[in-house]
Amino acid sequence: MRINGTRSICAGILYVLALAQQALAIELVATSEDSIKSAASTATYGMMTYYSGNDTGGIPGAFPSKWWEGSALLLALLNYWHFTGDDTYNDELSVALQWQGGTNGDYMPSNYSSFLGNDDQMFWGLSAMTAVEYKLPDRSTGFSWLSLAQGVFNTQKSRWDTTMCGGGLRWQIYVYEGTGYYMKNAVSNGGFFQLAARLYRYTGNEEYYTWAKKTWEWSCSVPLVNNKTWTIDDSTNGQEQCANGDQIQWTYNYGVYFGGCAYLYAKTNDEYWLNCTTGLLNTLFTTFFTEKNNYIISDWECETQGNCNNNEVLFKGLVTSWLAQTAMLIPSLYDEILAKLQATGQGAANSCTGDNNSTCGIRWTTGTWDGTSGMEQEISASNTFSVQMLPWIKDTEYGPPVTSTTGGNSTSDVNAGENESAGSSASTSSPITTGDRAGAGILTVVFVGGLLGMASFMFVGA
């Protein structure tokens, strides 16, 4: 009897825990605006619990051991605000996006510039460009969002390298960074291509189109972009004059290129760029959104083996944000893209049942939490939940990315970043002071209060 009673108690505890797990799962109903906003809010809150840039002694926007990830977090905040309308985090977003610009306005702050790759800097440029297109107000002092994007473009075009493979950007900027200096990779060149395309659409400046077209054509001339099969390899060896690609497939490599093509088609109405967009999307969908996985996105290069690193966890979340932009830029692709985003959103929500606090996992195709947790998981989930609002905003003034003639008002500086000398900009990454925290500081209290409230709820429930 005692043994049976103990078993009954244990079974009861397990049942209560299972109910608690379900109660703390993220519920996502594709047809419910409130459900989507709640899911996005939960994941974004979880993401921001990892952010200490607003604390005394913290550095806004910076994660010193993984600097580029700061741009991914800020991009997720931009998407969250744009798609849901919730501006809770906009003060922190604005401070951090400005803080990492460097004194030359090109996202080469001296604290980090000595070990950056072209892809690292490029992601910050794309985040600044997103702020421009979503009409985040320029700050009253410092650099405008548009000039920061232009600063990245100008410094990167100056690094165009014809000594290996006839052109392109190297992966790493400096020779002491090792083998990456001799690699030409898809995300660096595709990201530069997308940035140039977006600057062209926004400003109408033909120089940006010249560089976008040049980068695209070069990418297709080497084993990065195959414009016959529409496959993209991750990198190619410059010391071998880019004779072969590595045949490694990642979602975000497709994302940077199809995003650039979509922006160019939206600006030029040239069928060539529409064909490039659809060609890449078709391969993206058949490769990473498979029927076997219920059309839920998967970066299977690492997910299958369960060995994704922090960088790789972020890739598919970035892609969902570029898919949403593409759907708004090219309405003929809207239905197909939305179907993939909604399937993926449901998969992501099913993964957010971890640690009794709606923690999200890496693998969204399993139907449940995979036992992993981290800032990167929350960033990707935040992006994916935010873009589920696409049906509600696509035809509003808060929908498609704006241009300088359709509501954009960020200040231009075509010469931004041109005084850069090998990443020698003075530091703007000094620790934050009490004054810098004004306005945004209350969020830290909100986070702590929320965590304590959640902890109290769990202990009472136990």
Secondary structure as UniProt FT lines:
FT   HELIX           2..23
FT   TURN            30..31
FT   HELIX           33..48
FT   TURN            49..50
FT   TURN            53..54
FT   TURN            56..57
FT   TURN            60..61
FT   TURN            64..65
FT   TURN            67..68
FT   HELIX           69..84
FT   TURN            88..89
FT   HELIX           90..99
FT   TURN            100..105
FT   HELIX           110..113
FT   TURN            114..115
FT   HELIX           118..133
FT   TURN            134..135
FT   HELIX           145..157
FT   TURN            158..159
FT   TURN            163..166
FT   HELIX           175..182
FT   STRAND          183..185
FT   HELIX           186..203
FT   HELIX           206..221
FT   TURN            222..224
FT   STRAND          225..226
FT   TURN            227..230
FT   STRAND          231..232
FT   STRAND          235..237
FT   HELIX           238..240
FT   TURN            241..242
FT   HELIX           251..268
FT   HELIX           271..288
FT   HELIX           291..293
FT   TURN            294..295
FT   HELIX           300..303
FT   TURN            304..306
FT   HELIX           310..329
FT   HELIX           331..333
FT   HELIX           334..351
FT   TURN            355..358
FT   HELIX           375..386
FT   HELIX           387..389
FT   HELIX           390..393
FT   TURN            394..395
FT   TURN            397..398
FT   TURN            404..407
FT   TURN            414..419
FT   HELIX           435..437
FT   TURN            438..441
FT   HELIX           442..461
//
